[in-house]
Structure formats: structure tokens, C-alpha cells
Amino acid sequence: MRHRVLLALIMLVAAGTVLAADTTVSIREGQFAPRRVRIKVGDTVTFRNDDDRDHRVQSDDFDSGNLKAGQSYDRRFTRKGTYPYRCARHPRETGSVVVE
């Protein structure tokens, strides 16, 4: 059974099919990097705090809660649109997710 699953995965990759298109946004040096990401419906964005201070990713549609250094928050986007976000602790830190 495991060999069949492995073979199916190899065939999908060989055909150019991407199984997952997850994206990571790093929070470091007081900014989001990258500030703007483009993804497809159903993809997940991971917001990872790579800074030495706490951050909180907040939008009208989601809220990470407090993220200490080294913590992360995953958000799956299920609808097309543009989702601007900011750090609730540091409002000048902004970014956006564009879901196509």
C-alpha cells in the first residue's frame, strides 16, 4: 500500500502538480517579510515570529493572538479576496494576502 501511495506522489510531481502551496510570512526586524503574498483558494499562510519581541497578526478576518519569539500561526484562506493585516502591537507593521 505504501508503495502505491509513493508511486502516485511521484507521478503527480512528475506531471507538474503541486500538492501544497503553503506560504510563510516571517515577522522580523519590525516588519512582515514578504509584506504581500499571492496564494490560491485553499492555501495556508504561516505567520512566524522570527523577532525578539511579541507580535499579534490581526485582520478583520483573523487574529493570531499573541505570538512570542519562535511561535507561529497558520491561517487557511477559503475565499478569493485581498486580506490586509497589521500587527496589533505595532500598527506600522502591515501586510496583505491576495487570494486568487
LOGUPA-966599 format. One record per atom (N, C-alpha, C, O): residue in one letter; atom name; z, x, y. Coordinates in Angstrom, 3 decimals, m for minus. Example, Ala and Ser with C-alpha at 12.3 -4.5 7.8 and 13.67 -1.06 7.14 Angstrom:
% LOGUPA-966599
<a; N; <7.800; 13.190; m5.690>>
<a; CA; <7.800; 12.300; m4.500>>
<a; C; <7.800; 13.200; m3.300>>
<a; O; <8.465; 14.236; m3.319>>
<s; N; <7.080; 12.850; m2.250>>
<s; CA; <7.140; 13.670; m1.060>>
<s; C; <7.870; 12.900; 0.030>>
<s; O; <8.039; 13.409; 1.138>>
This chain:
% LOGUPA-966599
<m; N; <0.000; 0.815; m1.191>>
<m; CA; <0.000; 0.000; 0.000>>
<m; C; <0.000; 0.859; 1.256>>
<m; O; <m0.736; 0.585; 2.204>>
<r; N; <0.832; 1.905; 1.260>>
<r; CA; <0.902; 2.780; 2.426>>
<r; C; <m0.430; 3.470; 2.673>>
<r; O; <m0.811; 3.697; 3.821>>
<h; N; <m1.137; 3.804; 1.606>>
<h; CA; <m2.433; 4.469; 1.744>>
<h; C; <m3.448; 3.529; 2.387>>
<h; O; <m4.282; 3.971; 3.177>>
<r; N; <m3.387; 2.259; 2.064>>
<r; CA; <m4.311; 1.286; 2.664>>
<r; C; <m4.053; 1.127; 4.155>>
<r; O; <m4.988; 1.053; 4.953>>
<v; N; <m2.789; 1.075; 4.521>>
<v; CA; <m2.433; 0.963; 5.943>>
<v; C; <m2.891; 2.201; 6.687>>
<v; O; <m3.466; 2.099; 7.771>>
<l; N; <m2.644; 3.358; 6.123>>
<l; CA; <m3.068; 4.607; 6.747>>
<l; C; <m4.580; 4.662; 6.881>>
<l; O; <m5.095; 5.060; 7.926>>
<l; N; <m5.289; 4.272; 5.851>>
<l; CA; <m6.749; 4.255; 5.895>>
<l; C; <m7.242; 3.288; 6.971>>
<l; O; <m8.183; 3.607; 7.698>>
<a; N; <m6.627; 2.125; 7.081>>
<a; CA; <m7.020; 1.151; 8.111>>
<a; C; <m6.786; 1.718; 9.503>>
<a; O; <m7.616; 1.532; 10.393>>
<l; N; <m5.679; 2.401; 9.701>>
<l; CA; <m5.402; 3.020; 11.001>>
<l; C; <m6.424; 4.097; 11.340>>
<l; O; <m6.899; 4.176; 12.473>>
<i; N; <m6.757; 4.914; 10.370>>
<i; CA; <m7.751; 5.966; 10.583>>
<i; C; <m9.101; 5.356; 10.950>>
<i; O; <m9.795; 5.870; 11.828>>
<m; N; <m9.473; 4.275; 10.290>>
<m; CA; <m10.760; 3.629; 10.579>>
<m; C; <m10.761; 3.033; 11.987>>
<m; O; <m11.775; 3.106; 12.681>>
<l; N; <m9.649; 2.449; 12.418>>
<l; CA; <m9.570; 1.893; 13.772>>
<l; C; <m9.683; 2.983; 14.826>>
<l; O; <m10.395; 2.827; 15.819>>
<v; N; <m8.980; 4.081; 14.607>>
<v; CA; <m9.040; 5.185; 15.559>>
<v; C; <m10.449; 5.771; 15.596>>
<v; O; <m10.964; 6.071; 16.673>>
<a; N; <m11.067; 5.934; 14.450>>
<a; CA; <m12.423; 6.474; 14.385>>
<a; C; <m13.413; 5.562; 15.090>>
<a; O; <m14.409; 6.038; 15.634>>
<a; N; <m13.158; 4.257; 15.091>>
<a; CA; <m14.049; 3.304; 15.749>>
<a; C; <m13.786; 3.223; 17.246>>
<a; O; <m14.470; 2.485; 17.955>>
<g; N; <m12.802; 3.975; 17.734>>
<g; CA; <m12.517; 3.976; 19.164>>
<g; C; <m11.571; 2.881; 19.602>>
<g; O; <m11.456; 2.619; 20.800>>
<t; N; <m10.899; 2.241; 18.685>>
<t; CA; <m9.958; 1.184; 19.024>>
<t; C; <m8.619; 1.797; 19.363>>
<t; O; <m8.104; 2.641; 18.628>>
<v; N; <m8.054; 1.366; 20.489>>
<v; CA; <m6.739; 1.845; 20.895>>
<v; C; <m5.717; 0.815; 20.444>>
<v; O; <m5.817; m0.357; 20.809>>
<l; N; <m4.751; 1.228; 19.667>>
<l; CA; <m3.758; 0.305; 19.143>>
<l; C; <m2.693; m0.042; 20.170>>
<l; O; <m2.183; m1.162; 20.172>>
<a; N; <m2.356; 0.877; 21.025>>
<a; CA; <m1.339; 0.634; 22.050>>
<a; C; <m1.738; 1.364; 23.318>>
<a; O; <m2.231; 2.491; 23.272>>
<a; N; <m1.525; 0.721; 24.428>>
<a; CA; <m1.872; 1.330; 25.706>>
<a; C; <m0.655; 1.311; 26.613>>
<a; O; <m0.716; 0.823; 27.741>>
<d; N; <0.427; 1.834; 26.123>>
<d; CA; <1.648; 1.833; 26.910>>
<d; C; <1.595; 2.911; 27.980>>
<d; O; <0.981; 3.963; 27.799>>
<t; N; <2.244; 2.629; 29.087>>
<t; CA; <2.224; 3.499; 30.253>>
<t; C; <3.653; 3.806; 30.660>>
<t; O; <4.524; 2.940; 30.583>>
<t; N; <3.897; 5.027; 31.089>>
<t; CA; <5.218; 5.409; 31.578>>
<t; C; <5.144; 5.722; 33.056>>
<t; O; <4.269; 6.460; 33.508>>
<v; N; <6.080; 5.149; 33.807>>
<v; CA; <6.252; 5.459; 35.222>>
<v; C; <7.561; 6.228; 35.327>>
<v; O; <8.620; 5.726; 34.949>>
<s; N; <7.480; 7.435; 35.836>>
<s; CA; <8.657; 8.279; 35.994>>
<s; C; <9.257; 8.068; 37.385>>
<s; O; <8.538; 7.950; 38.377>>
<i; N; <10.575; 8.023; 37.433>>
<i; CA; <11.275; 7.958; 38.716>>
<i; C; <11.913; 9.326; 38.909>>
<i; O; <12.840; 9.706; 38.194>>
<r; N; <11.395; 10.060; 39.896>>
<r; CA; <11.913; 11.411; 40.138>>
<r; C; <11.675; 11.811; 41.581>>
<r; O; <10.699; 11.405; 42.212>>
<e; N; <12.583; 12.609; 42.078>>
<e; CA; <12.495; 13.108; 43.455>>
<e; C; <12.302; 11.964; 44.448>>
<e; O; <11.563; 12.101; 45.422>>
<g; N; <12.972; 10.830; 44.195>>
<g; CA; <12.948; 9.712; 45.117>>
<g; C; <11.638; 8.956; 45.188>>
<g; O; <11.326; 8.354; 46.216>>
<q; N; <10.854; 8.977; 44.094>>
<q; CA; <9.608; 8.212; 44.093>>
<q; C; <9.191; 7.847; 42.671>>
<q; O; <9.652; 8.433; 41.691>>
<f; N; <8.300; 6.858; 42.595>>
<f; CA; <7.713; 6.461; 41.314>>
<f; C; <6.432; 7.258; 41.102>>
<f; O; <5.638; 7.418; 42.029>>
<a; N; <6.229; 7.755; 39.895>>
<a; CA; <5.028; 8.538; 39.609>>
<a; C; <4.461; 8.123; 38.258>>
<a; O; <5.119; 8.313; 37.236>>
<p; N; <3.253; 7.561; 38.231>>
<p; CA; <2.425; 7.237; 39.404>>
<p; C; <2.946; 5.987; 40.113>>
<p; O; <3.664; 5.178; 39.524>>
<r; N; <2.579; 5.845; 41.369>>
<r; CA; <3.036; 4.697; 42.166>>
<r; C; <2.304; 3.420; 41.784>>
<r; O; <2.863; 2.330; 41.901>>
<r; N; <1.069; 3.539; 41.332>>
<r; CA; <0.270; 2.364; 40.966>>
<r; C; <m0.348; 2.620; 39.595>>
<r; O; <m0.964; 3.659; 39.357>>
<v; N; <m0.170; 1.654; 38.702>>
<v; CA; <m0.771; 1.771; 37.378>>
<v; C; <m1.611; 0.538; 37.087>>
<v; O; <m1.304; m0.563; 37.544>>
<r; N; <m2.672; 0.738; 36.323>>
<r; CA; <m3.537; m0.359; 35.871>>
<r; C; <m3.405; m0.459; 34.364>>
<r; O; <m3.533; 0.529; 33.641>>
<i; N; <m3.147; m1.677; 33.907>>
<i; CA; <m2.977; m1.910; 32.478>>
<i; C; <m3.698; m3.192; 32.083>>
<i; O; <m4.233; m3.902; 32.935>>
<k; N; <m3.707; m3.474; 30.818>>
<k; CA; <m4.296; m4.715; 30.303>>
<k; C; <m3.179; m5.701; 29.938>>
<k; O; <m2.037; m5.307; 29.701>>
<v; N; <m3.532; m6.974; 29.900>>
<v; CA; <m2.577; m8.005; 29.500>>
<v; C; <m2.004; m7.643; 28.128>>
<v; O; <m2.746; m7.297; 27.210>>
<g; N; <m0.702; m7.726; 28.001>>
<g; CA; <m0.027; m7.407; 26.749>>
<g; C; <0.512; m5.992; 26.675>>
<g; O; <1.298; m5.671; 25.783>>
<d; N; <0.090; m5.130; 27.618>>
<d; CA; <0.581; m3.750; 27.621>>
<d; C; <2.013; m3.681; 28.155>>
<d; O; <2.483; m4.586; 28.845>>
<t; N; <2.682; m2.597; 27.822>>
<t; CA; <4.060; m2.369; 28.253>>
<t; C; <4.115; m1.171; 29.189>>
<t; O; <3.457; m0.155; 28.965>>
<v; N; <4.911; m1.312; 30.237>>
<v; CA; <5.181; m0.194; 31.140>>
<v; C; <6.634; 0.204; 30.942>>
<v; O; <7.529; m0.640; 30.980>>
<t; N; <6.860; 1.482; 30.733>>
<t; CA; <8.208; 2.023; 30.635>>
<t; C; <8.537; 2.705; 31.955>>
<t; O; <7.822; 3.608; 32.389>>
<f; N; <9.603; 2.277; 32.582>>
<f; CA; <10.106; 2.914; 33.800>>
<f; C; <11.234; 3.838; 33.359>>
<f; O; <12.259; 3.378; 32.855>>
<r; N; <11.044; 5.145; 33.550>>
<r; CA; <12.006; 6.137; 33.050>>
<r; C; <12.642; 6.884; 34.219>>
<r; O; <11.937; 7.450; 35.054>>
<n; N; <13.959; 6.884; 34.277>>
<n; CA; <14.668; 7.583; 35.348>>
<n; C; <14.799; 9.063; 35.001>>
<n; O; <15.654; 9.459; 34.209>>
<d; N; <13.932; 9.869; 35.611>>
<d; CA; <13.966; 11.317; 35.427>>
<d; C; <14.620; 12.000; 36.617>>
<d; O; <14.443; 13.200; 36.826>>
<d; N; <15.366; 11.246; 37.386>>
<d; CA; <16.027; 11.750; 38.592>>
<d; C; <17.492; 12.024; 38.277>>
<d; O; <17.966; 11.707; 37.186>>
<d; N; <18.206; 12.609; 39.229>>
<d; CA; <19.622; 12.893; 39.021>>
<d; C; <20.529; 11.840; 39.654>>
<d; O; <21.741; 12.034; 39.737>>
<r; N; <19.948; 10.730; 40.097>>
<r; CA; <20.740; 9.638; 40.660>>
<r; C; <20.265; 8.310; 40.071>>
<r; O; <19.175; 8.225; 39.505>>
<d; N; <21.085; 7.290; 40.208>>
<d; CA; <20.763; 5.978; 39.655>>
<d; C; <19.626; 5.312; 40.429>>
<d; O; <19.451; 5.532; 41.628>>
<h; N; <18.861; 4.495; 39.709>>
<h; CA; <17.785; 3.700; 40.314>>
<h; C; <17.804; 2.316; 39.673>>
<h; O; <18.392; 2.119; 38.610>>
<r; N; <17.148; 1.357; 40.338>>
<r; CA; <17.035; m0.006; 39.807>>
<r; C; <15.659; m0.549; 40.188>>
<r; O; <15.397; m0.821; 41.359>>
<v; N; <14.786; m0.705; 39.201>>
<v; CA; <13.429; m1.193; 39.430>>
<v; C; <13.490; m2.714; 39.531>>
<v; O; <13.957; m3.391; 38.615>>
<q; N; <13.009; m3.241; 40.661>>
<q; CA; <13.142; m4.665; 40.905>>
<q; C; <11.854; m5.238; 41.473>>
<q; O; <11.188; m4.617; 42.301>>
<s; N; <11.521; m6.433; 41.011>>
<s; CA; <10.338; m7.166; 41.428>>
<s; C; <10.710; m8.640; 41.477>>
<s; O; <11.800; m9.023; 41.053>>
<d; N; <9.815; m9.460; 41.989>>
<d; CA; <10.034; m10.901; 41.920>>
<d; C; <10.010; m11.383; 40.476>>
<d; O; <10.539; m12.450; 40.166>>
<d; N; <9.392; m10.589; 39.583>>
<d; CA; <9.196; m10.993; 38.188>>
<d; C; <10.072; m10.260; 37.178>>
<d; O; <10.157; m10.690; 36.028>>
<f; N; <10.715; m9.185; 37.565>>
<f; CA; <11.553; m8.455; 36.615>>
<f; C; <12.594; m7.620; 37.342>>
<f; O; <12.484; m7.361; 38.540>>
<d; N; <13.604; m7.208; 36.593>>
<d; CA; <14.692; m6.393; 37.139>>
<d; C; <15.226; m5.515; 36.007>>
<d; O; <15.652; m6.017; 34.968>>
<s; N; <15.197; m4.223; 36.219>>
<s; CA; <15.622; m3.291; 35.176>>
<s; C; <17.128; m3.206; 35.027>>
<s; O; <17.630; m2.727; 34.011>>
<g; N; <17.851; m3.670; 36.039>>
<g; CA; <19.277; m3.373; 36.065>>
<g; C; <19.442; m1.911; 36.431>>
<g; O; <18.453; m1.206; 36.632>>
<n; N; <20.662; m1.453; 36.518>>
<n; CA; <20.911; m0.066; 36.908>>
<n; C; <20.432; 0.907; 35.823>>
<n; O; <20.751; 0.745; 34.645>>
<l; N; <19.671; 1.907; 36.237>>
<l; CA; <19.198; 2.951; 35.321>>
<l; C; <19.838; 4.275; 35.712>>
<l; O; <19.555; 4.819; 36.779>>
<k; N; <20.682; 4.777; 34.862>>
<k; CA; <21.266; 6.100; 35.087>>
<k; C; <20.252; 7.164; 34.675>>
<k; O; <19.265; 6.860; 34.005>>
<a; N; <20.494; 8.396; 35.072>>
<a; CA; <19.618; 9.506; 34.714>>
<a; C; <19.370; 9.511; 33.212>>
<a; O; <20.308; 9.447; 32.418>>
<g; N; <18.084; 9.588; 32.825>>
<g; CA; <17.707; 9.619; 31.421>>
<g; C; <17.484; 8.261; 30.777>>
<g; O; <16.961; 8.190; 29.665>>
<q; N; <17.865; 7.189; 31.447>>
<q; CA; <17.659; 5.852; 30.886>>
<q; C; <16.282; 5.322; 31.243>>
<q; O; <15.636; 5.803; 32.174>>
<s; N; <15.840; 4.312; 30.478>>
<s; CA; <14.536; 3.714; 30.753>>
<s; C; <14.587; 2.203; 30.550>>
<s; O; <15.523; 1.661; 29.961>>
<y; N; <13.551; 1.546; 31.058>>
<y; CA; <13.421; 0.095; 30.975>>
<y; C; <11.978; m0.220; 30.617>>
<y; O; <11.056; 0.283; 31.260>>
<d; N; <11.773; m1.042; 29.603>>
<d; CA; <10.428; m1.441; 29.175>>
<d; C; <10.142; m2.853; 29.649>>
<d; O; <10.983; m3.745; 29.536>>
<r; N; <8.937; m3.044; 30.185>>
<r; CA; <8.509; m4.376; 30.630>>
<r; C; <7.111; m4.634; 30.100>>
<r; O; <6.177; m3.890; 30.400>>
<r; N; <6.970; m5.689; 29.313>>
<r; CA; <5.662; m6.098; 28.781>>
<r; C; <5.072; m7.121; 29.739>>
<r; O; <5.753; m8.068; 30.135>>
<f; N; <3.809; m6.936; 30.116>>
<f; CA; <3.132; m7.813; 31.070>>
<f; C; <2.173; m8.722; 30.309>>
<f; O; <1.260; m8.249; 29.633>>
<t; N; <2.389; m10.034; 30.426>>
<t; CA; <1.632; m11.001; 29.641>>
<t; C; <0.651; m11.829; 30.472>>
<t; O; <m0.056; m12.680; 29.932>>
<r; N; <0.606; m11.582; 31.789>>
<r; CA; <m0.322; m12.319; 32.650>>
<r; C; <m1.009; m11.368; 33.621>>
<r; O; <m0.419; m10.390; 34.080>>
<k; N; <m2.265; m11.675; 33.924>>
<k; CA; <m3.002; m10.898; 34.922>>
<k; C; <m2.343; m11.049; 36.273>>
<k; O; <m1.701; m12.058; 36.564>>
<g; N; <m2.515; m10.023; 37.096>>
<g; CA; <m1.986; m10.085; 38.454>>
<g; C; <m1.530; m8.728; 38.927>>
<g; O; <m1.590; m7.742; 38.192>>
<t; N; <m1.076; m8.690; 40.160>>
<t; CA; <m0.509; m7.475; 40.735>>
<t; C; <0.982; m7.699; 40.917>>
<t; O; <1.405; m8.696; 41.502>>
<y; N; <1.766; m6.773; 40.416>>
<y; CA; <3.207; m6.875; 40.435>>
<y; C; <3.805; m5.725; 41.259>>
<y; O; <4.041; m4.639; 40.730>>
<p; N; <4.045; m5.964; 42.546>>
<p; CA; <4.693; m4.927; 43.354>>
<p; C; <6.174; m4.825; 42.961>>
<p; O; <6.794; m5.823; 42.595>>
<y; N; <6.723; m3.628; 43.039>>
<y; CA; <8.135; m3.427; 42.724>>
<y; C; <8.718; m2.387; 43.660>>
<y; O; <7.989; m1.695; 44.370>>
<r; N; <10.036; m2.283; 43.654>>
<r; CA; <10.744; m1.345; 44.516>>
<r; C; <12.033; m0.922; 43.808>>
<r; O; <12.443; m1.520; 42.813>>
<c; N; <12.635; 0.089; 44.333>>
<c; CA; <13.961; 0.466; 43.854>>
<c; C; <14.965; m0.305; 44.705>>
<c; O; <14.977; m0.161; 45.928>>
<a; N; <15.798; m1.115; 44.079>>
<a; CA; <16.780; m1.916; 44.814>>
<a; C; <17.806; m1.030; 45.514>>
<a; O; <18.403; m1.440; 46.509>>
<r; N; <18.013; 0.168; 45.007>>
<r; CA; <18.975; 1.090; 45.610>>
<r; C; <18.352; 1.904; 46.744>>
<r; O; <19.048; 2.329; 47.666>>
<h; N; <17.044; 2.117; 46.670>>
<h; CA; <16.329; 2.953; 47.640>>
<h; C; <15.028; 2.229; 48.016>>
<h; O; <13.978; 2.546; 47.459>>
<p; N; <15.072; 1.272; 48.941>>
<p; CA; <13.931; 0.385; 49.224>>
<p; C; <12.632; 1.077; 49.639>>
<p; O; <11.564; 0.474; 49.535>>
<r; N; <12.696; 2.307; 50.097>>
<r; CA; <11.450; 3.001; 50.473>>
<r; C; <10.649; 3.442; 49.248>>
<r; O; <9.475; 3.793; 49.361>>
<e; N; <11.287; 3.421; 48.089>>
<e; CA; <10.611; 3.766; 46.836>>
<e; C; <9.911; 2.511; 46.318>>
<e; O; <10.563; 1.545; 45.923>>
<t; N; <8.585; 2.536; 46.325>>
<t; CA; <7.811; 1.348; 45.935>>
<t; C; <6.688; 1.747; 44.991>>
<t; O; <6.319; 2.916; 44.881>>
<g; N; <6.156; 0.728; 44.312>>
<g; CA; <5.023; 0.930; 43.434>>
<g; C; <4.435; m0.423; 43.040>>
<g; O; <4.903; m1.468; 43.492>>
<s; N; <3.413; m0.393; 42.200>>
<s; CA; <2.829; m1.652; 41.725>>
<s; C; <2.181; m1.456; 40.367>>
<s; O; <1.735; m0.366; 40.009>>
<v; N; <2.146; m2.571; 39.616>>
<v; CA; <1.482; m2.635; 38.338>>
<v; C; <0.363; m3.655; 38.492>>
<v; O; <0.608; m4.796; 38.886>>
<v; N; <m0.879; m3.242; 38.180>>
<v; CA; <m2.015; m4.143; 38.219>>
<v; C; <m2.391; m4.457; 36.773>>
<v; O; <m2.721; m3.562; 35.995>>
<v; N; <m2.335; m5.737; 36.430>>
<v; CA; <m2.632; m6.181; 35.067>>
<v; C; <m3.985; m6.857; 35.079>>
<v; O; <m4.176; m7.860; 35.767>>
<e; N; <m4.931; m6.315; 34.319>>
<e; CA; <m6.307; m6.830; 34.301>>
<e; C; <m6.604; m7.578; 33.018>>
<e; O; <m7.714; m8.077; 32.836>>
